[in-house]
Amino acid sequence: MKDKVIKLSNGVDIPVLGFGTYKMENGKEAFESISYALEVGYRHIDTAKIYENEETVGEAINKSGINREEIFLTTKVWDTDRGYDNTLKAFETSLKKLNTDYIDLYLIHWPKDLNVETWRALERLYKEKKVRAIGVSNFKEHHLEEIFENCEITPMINQVEFHPELTQPELYEFCNSRNIVLEAWSPLMKGKIFSIDLLKELSEIYNKTIPQIVLRWNIQLGVVTIPKSVTKERIRENFNVFDFELSKEHMEKISSLNKNLSVGF
Ligand SMILES: NC(=O)c1ccc[n+]([C@@H]2O[C@H](COP(=O)([O-])OP(=O)(O)OC[C@H]3O[C@@H](n4cnc5c(N)ncnc54)[C@H](OP(=O)(O)O)[C@@H]3O)[C@@H](O)[C@H]2O)c1
């Protein structure tokens, strides 16, 4: 289906709906959840060094029987590995843990010190074709400006907290204007979207659940989204968002719920 992928600035396709794995424990829980997600049809898995589940992500992908090239795999460099050499080392460790020979998307997890040096390491990994795309996470406009001024390659993705009560309109416009795709973390507000009246109304109008309405809103905005669940029926439910379309009016109404409210850190 045409709206299932978004083309990044370098031509690589990223599945617009991925599977988040934060707080999934390495081992049985993560293995069963990721395996089920792959069985249901997800082809995009989001992990990070700090989630401590890269081994299990790799195991679930390898045992799924699905060709590695069909799966879009993201991992991230953590704060303690920042800097040029440390990032290159951390990348190799992630690669080993994930038991694969390339990563689809490598992200700087948080902006802090050494953003430029860390980004240069990502540029090198990209040029060496060890990663198909590179990006950042939790970067504000000024962090991105620092990269533009000092580096060669523009990030292809910025993964940020994004949901009906935190729509980041300025950052969204800024990234759009520079061909940086926005990716939503905590798209379901970590499970706190259920008390919003408008979403209840829309759920009845479209005969879809509240999470499905919110994920569909992400997709129609051109925002990649990565809901997490360890519950089989929710994993299935969250993937079932390609058979309906929100009207322009309802899209705008959801966007107007913004309260600049974070459920994150
Ligand atoms: N880059 C960053 O700094 C950053 C930060 C945070 C997260 N992330 C990424 O973004 C992903 C998603 O964010 P998140 O895990 O924080 O939050 P989320 O996806 O917004 O919400 C996950 C929570 O919602 C529940 N849930 C999922 N689907 C549901 C449904 N259909 N109905 C009812 N409840 C449902 C889950 O419960 P169960 O699991 O119990 O089913 C879980 O408690 C993460 O897993 C991670 O990969 C990135």
The ligand as an SDF file (V2000), in Angstrom:
LIG
                    3D

 48 52  0  0  0  0  0  0  0  0999 V2000
   14.2930    8.2650   21.3070 N   0  0  0  0  0  0  0  0  0  0  0  0
   13.8560    8.3280   22.5350 C   0  0  0  0  0  0  0  0  0  0  0  0
   14.3630    9.0680   23.3930 O   0  0  0  0  0  0  0  0  0  0  0  0
   12.6940    7.4640   22.9340 C   0  0  0  0  0  0  0  0  0  0  0  0
   12.0510    7.6780   24.1690 C   0  0  0  0  0  0  0  0  0  0  0  0
   10.9620    6.8760   24.4900 C   0  0  0  0  0  0  0  0  0  0  0  0
   10.5310    5.8810   23.6080 C   0  0  0  0  0  0  0  0  0  0  0  0
   11.1950    5.6830   22.4220 N   0  0  0  0  0  0  0  0  0  0  0  0
   10.7540    4.6350   21.4550 C   0  0  0  0  0  0  0  0  0  0  0  0
    9.3670    4.8380   21.1790 O   0  0  0  0  0  0  0  0  0  0  0  0
    8.6420    3.6510   21.4670 C   0  0  0  0  0  0  0  0  0  0  0  0
    7.2200    3.9540   21.8790 C   0  0  0  0  0  0  0  0  0  0  0  0
    7.1760    4.7910   23.0150 O   0  0  0  0  0  0  0  0  0  0  0  0
    6.7480    4.2900   24.4860 P   0  0  0  0  0  0  0  0  0  0  0  0
    7.0430    2.8470   24.5970 O   0  0  0  0  0  0  0  0  0  0  0  0
    7.3630    5.2050   25.4500 O   0  0  0  0  0  0  0  0  0  0  0  0
    5.1890    4.6000   24.5620 O   0  0  0  0  0  0  0  0  0  0  0  0
    3.8540    4.2930   23.7150 P   0  0  0  0  0  0  0  0  0  0  0  0
    4.1350    3.4280   22.5420 O   0  0  0  0  0  0  0  0  0  0  0  0
    3.2050    5.5970   23.5190 O   0  0  0  0  0  0  0  0  0  0  0  0
    2.9860    3.5210   24.7790 O   0  0  0  0  0  0  0  0  0  0  0  0
    3.3110    2.2470   25.2430 C   0  0  0  0  0  0  0  0  0  0  0  0
    2.2900    1.8850   26.3300 C   0  0  0  0  0  0  0  0  0  0  0  0
    0.9810    1.8810   25.7830 O   0  0  0  0  0  0  0  0  0  0  0  0
    0.3820    0.6220   25.9660 C   0  0  0  0  0  0  0  0  0  0  0  0
   -0.3440    0.3090   24.7140 N   0  0  0  0  0  0  0  0  0  0  0  0
    0.1820    0.0540   23.4970 C   0  0  0  0  0  0  0  0  0  0  0  0
   -0.7760   -0.1720   22.5850 N   0  0  0  0  0  0  0  0  0  0  0  0
   -1.9530   -0.0670   23.2410 C   0  0  0  0  0  0  0  0  0  0  0  0
   -3.3060   -0.2290   22.8570 C   0  0  0  0  0  0  0  0  0  0  0  0
   -3.6320   -0.5300   21.5960 N   0  0  0  0  0  0  0  0  0  0  0  0
   -4.2770   -0.0710   23.8020 N   0  0  0  0  0  0  0  0  0  0  0  0
   -3.9540    0.2310   25.0760 C   0  0  0  0  0  0  0  0  0  0  0  0
   -2.6810    0.3940   25.5120 N   0  0  0  0  0  0  0  0  0  0  0  0
   -1.6900    0.2410   24.6010 C   0  0  0  0  0  0  0  0  0  0  0  0
    1.5210   -0.3590   26.2300 C   0  0  0  0  0  0  0  0  0  0  0  0
    1.1030   -1.3930   27.0920 O   0  0  0  0  0  0  0  0  0  0  0  0
    1.5720   -2.9410   26.9640 P   0  0  0  0  0  0  0  0  0  0  0  0
    2.9890   -2.9590   26.4910 O   0  0  0  0  0  0  0  0  0  0  0  0
    1.4280   -3.4230   28.3840 O   0  0  0  0  0  0  0  0  0  0  0  0
    0.6200   -3.6130   26.0290 O   0  0  0  0  0  0  0  0  0  0  0  0
    2.5290    0.5420   26.9320 C   0  0  0  0  0  0  0  0  0  0  0  0
    2.2180    0.6530   28.3120 O   0  0  0  0  0  0  0  0  0  0  0  0
    9.4980    2.9990   22.5640 C   0  0  0  0  0  0  0  0  0  0  0  0
    9.1570    1.6690   22.8130 O   0  0  0  0  0  0  0  0  0  0  0  0
   10.8890    3.2250   22.0120 C   0  0  0  0  0  0  0  0  0  0  0  0
   11.1770    2.2830   20.9920 O   0  0  0  0  0  0  0  0  0  0  0  0
   12.2520    6.4800   22.0730 C   0  0  0  0  0  0  0  0  0  0  0  0
  1  2  1  0
  2  3  2  0
  2  4  1  0
  4  5  1  0
  4 48  2  0
  5  6  2  0
  6  7  1  0
  7  8  2  0
  8  9  1  0
  8 48  1  0
  9 10  1  0
  9 46  1  0
 10 11  1  0
 11 12  1  0
 11 44  1  0
 12 13  1  0
 13 14  1  0
 14 15  2  0
 14 16  1  0
 14 17  1  0
 17 18  1  0
 18 19  2  0
 18 20  1  0
 18 21  1  0
 21 22  1  0
 22 23  1  0
 23 24  1  0
 23 42  1  0
 24 25  1  0
 25 26  1  0
 25 36  1  0
 26 27  1  0
 26 35  1  0
 27 28  2  0
 28 29  1  0
 29 30  1  0
 29 35  2  0
 30 31  1  0
 30 32  2  0
 32 33  1  0
 33 34  2  0
 34 35  1  0
 36 37  1  0
 36 42  1  0
 37 38  1  0
 38 39  2  0
 38 40  1  0
 38 41  1  0
 42 43  1  0
 44 45  1  0
 44 46  1  0
 46 47  1  0
M  CHG  2   8   1  16  -1
M  END
$$$$
